[in-house]
Amino acid sequence: MTFKLLEFKSRFVVLHLLMVVSATLGMAKGLVAQPTFTSGVDLVRLGVTVIDRNDNFVTDLTMDDFEVYEGGVFQEIRYFRSANMPDSSQPPLHLGLLFDTSISMEQDLRMSQSAAIKFLNTVTKAEDITLVDFDTEVRVGRYSQNDFPRLVERIRLRKPKGWTALYDALGVYLDGASWQDGQKVLVLFSDGGDTRSAMSFSEVNDLVKASDVTLYAIGFLKNRPRNASLMRQMRIFAEQTGGEVFLPLTADPFDEIYARIVDELNSRYSFGYSSTNDQTDGGWREIEVRLNTSRSVLEGAKIRTRKGYYGPYFKKDF
């Protein structure tokens, strides 16, 4: 994939994003970003992480160790890949980084940039990397592995300025990711609440729910340690997609946090199932993944995956 760079003023991009929200949640709810795997049969796709009671990732499970339910109804797993399988058998990984470069990052931007570059350099199995850096404006570029030097240059050259258009930046990323097929993982880094976007939290959160992106949120609380709103929003974004939230008070643990995310990406399972629900009303469909194993070491284990998705919508002819 060749390098490409697009730049947006957040006030101008919002009209398009609101149209996406409307299309996803209104007349075509779930249809724009419906999670499908291109294999001849439409599959609902899940990224699944299993963590034992000692906070270690569990990577040696098989398809028979899992059960999937949609709306309480058992679903047959039709596609399964574990971290122990060869990379060639895995669906492509599309990695995104949403990076805050607003003026509040002035003191810590250099350290944040170095940690982000180190992280991206370790995820060598990503087919491409989408960088969305934002302040008052939102800028997005997609890079192949061969374009990595350009990506590093792009991150290094960015200077802190402006306000924080977090919601618009997230909306821009999700719009682009909706056309990608495979595993989609986004790391969101911001040190403060939104101060600029034309989109609201509710609107962008609807887009997050409609997507099949796994989101890892890093809320850097050094400048606003009691920012309860930022903590709550970061947690909502991450937990409903099967990701994780990190809320460091200093820049010191950045490398450790990014290493944790890399370990998790290398430990995930990929599921696909064909839903037995043939309704086309665009409604929300809740998903639950359970362990079907008697192994004592897995007692108390946690499963992280997306909470659900919007089903397809087709207008009825009367």
N, C-alpha and C positions, 0 to 999 in steps of 0.2 A: 504494500500500500504506500502510496507516495505521500509526502508531507503536504499538509494543507493548513492554512491558518485563516480563521474568520474572526472578525472583531465586531462587537455589538455595543451600542449604547443601550443601557438597560431600559431606558424609557421607551425606546423604539422597538425592542424585541418583545416587550410584554404583550402587545396585541397578538402576535403569533402564538405566544405561550398560552394565553387565555383561550385562544381558539383550540389549542391542543387539549386543554383541560375540558372544554366544552365537548369536544369530539370524543374524548375518552370516557367522560362520566355522564354525558347526556345521550344524544341520539345514537352514539356508537360506543357506549360504555364498554370497556374491555376489549374492543375490537382493534383499536390502534396499537396497543401494546400487549395484546394477549400472548401469554407465554407459550409458544409452540416450538417444537423441535422439528426441523425439516427432515423428515424421514419417510415421507409417503403417508404417514398417519400423524395427525396433530396430537402432540403430547403436551401436557402441563409439565413444565420443567422446574425442578427444585435443586438448590444447592443445600446440602445438609452437613452440619458439623455435630459430632458427638464428643462430649467432654465427660470424663469420669469424675468421681467424687474428689480425686486428688488434683483436679484441674489439668489433667493431661488429655491430649487429643487421642481418640480411639480410631485407629486406621485399619484394623484387620477384620472388619465385619463384612458379611456377604449380603446379597439381596434378601436371602431368607431370614435375616436378622431384623428386617424392618417390615412395618405395616403402615400403609398410608390410608387416611380417611378424609373424605371430602364431605363436609356437612354431616358427619357422623356415619357416612356410608363407606364401606370398605372399597378400596380401589386397587386394581392389579397393577403392579409395577411392570412396565413394558421395556424400560430402558434403565440400565444401572451401570455406573462406573465408580470405582473406588480409587483412592489415591495410590494404591499399590499396583494398579494396572499401568501398562506403558502409556507414555504421553500421547503416542500416536492414536490411541483408542479414546482419548478424552475429547469432549467438545471444545472448540477453540475458546480461549480465555481473552476477553476484552477488558482491559484495565482502565479505570478512570481515576484521575486525581483532581479534586476540587480544592483550589488553593487560595487562601485569603491573603491579599497583598495590600490591604487598606492601611491607612496611616497609623492605626493603633498597633500594627505589627513592626513599627520602625526599629525598636530596640532588639527584637528577636528574629527578624526576618532572615538574616544570614544563616543563623543556626538552623532555622526551620527549612530553609532551602537546601542546606547540606544534608539534613536528615531525609528529606523527601527524595533527593537524587540518589542517595545511598539505597533507599528502599526500592525505587524503581529499577535500579541496576541489578537487584537481586531477583526480580520477577522475570526471569529470562524466558519463561514459557508463554508469556503474554503475546498474542498475535499482534496486538497494537495497543497503544497507550493514548488515551484522550486526556489532554490537560486543559482544564478550565481555570484560569486565574482571574480573580475579580477584585475590584474595589468599587468605585462608582460605576465603572464599566465592566462588561463581561467579555472575555476573550477566550476563544476555544480553538484548539489545534489537535489534530490526530496524527500520530507518528507510528511508523513501523519500527521494528527493532533496528533496522539499518539506519533509521533517522535519529537514533538515540543521542548522538552529539548535538544535533539541533535542539532536541528537547532540553538537554542540560543547559545549553546556551540560553534558551528561552526562559528557564527558571532562574538562572543566575542573573540575567540582565534586568529582571523586573524590580522596580523600585517602589517602596511603600508610598501610597498616596490615597487620597479620597475616602469615600464612605464605604459601606459594606453592603453590596447587592447580593447577599447570600441566596435568597429565594430565586431571584432571576437566574443566577448562575446554575443552581440545581435544576431549574426548569429547562435551561438550554441543554445541559448534559443529558437529561432524561429524554428530551425530544430526539437527539441524535442517536442515543442508545437503543431506542425503540425499533430501529431498523437493523440492528445487529443480531446475528444468530449465534447462540452458544452461551457460555458462562459470562455474565457481566458483573463486574465487581467495581465499586466506587469507594474511594477513600476521601472523606470530606474533612478538610482542615479549616477551622475558623477560630478566631479569638474573641468573637463578640456577636451579639445579636444583630439581626438585619436592621440597617438604618437607611436603606436606599431603594429597595425593590418596589416595583409596581405590583408584583404578585404578592398575595397574602400567604401566611403560613398554611392556612386551610387549603388554598388552591394548590400549592406545591406539594403538600402532603397527600392530596388526592392523586397527584401524578406519581408520587413514590409508591403508593399502594397499587396503582394500576400497572406499574412496571414489574419486570422480573430481575431487577438489579439487587444485588446484595450490597448493603451500604455499611461501611465502617466509619464511625464519626469520631473525630478528635476535636474536643472542645477545649481550647487552650485558655485556662481561666486566670492566668497571671494578672492581667489588667482588670479583670472583673471577677474576683474570686467568689462572690456571692450572687452571681448572675443565674438565678434560679430558672429564668425563662430559657436561656441558652441550654442549660443542662437538661431541662425537660424536652426541648425540641430535638436536641441531639439524640436523646434516648429513644424518643418516638421514632425518628427516622431509622435508627439502627435496628431496634428490636422487631419492628414489624416486617423487616426484610430478611431477618435471620442473621444480621451482622452483630457488631459489638460497638459499645461506646467507651471512649477513654476521656477522662477529664483531668489532665495534668495541671498542676499549679505552677510548674516551672518547665523550662525547655530541656532539663536534664534527661528525662525519660523518653525523649522522642525516639531515639534509636531502638530502645527496648520495645516501645509500642509498635513501631513498624516491623520489628523482627517477629513480634507476636502475630501480626497480621499475615506475614509471609508464612509462618508455621501453619497457620490455620488454612491458608489457601492450598498448602501442600498436603492437607489432611482431610479435605472435604470429599463428600460423596456427591455424585450427580444422579438424580432420579428423573424418570419420565413416566407419566401414566396418562392413559386416555380416559378422560372423565366419563362416568356413566350418566351424568346429568345432561340431558339433551335439551334443557330449557334454553331459550335464546332471548331472555329478558334483560341481559346485562347486569344481573344481580351479583352481589358479593358472595363468594364461595369460600368458606373457612376450611383451612387445611390443618390436619394434625398428623404428625409422624410419630410412631411409637416403636419401641424396641420389642422384638419378639424373640427374646433369648433368656435363658435361665442362668447365664454366667454370673456368678456372685460378684465378680469384679465390676460389673456394670450396674449393681444396685445403687440407686441414687444418681445415675448418670443423667446429664442434661443434653437435650437435643435442641439445636438452633436451626431454624429454617423460616421461610417466609410464612406469614400468618394466613395468607389466602390470595385470591385474585378475583378480578371481575370477569364473569363469563361473557360469551359473545352476545351481541345484540343484533337482531334482525327485525326490521319494521314489519309488522303484520299488515297484510292487505285485507281491508274490510269490504 
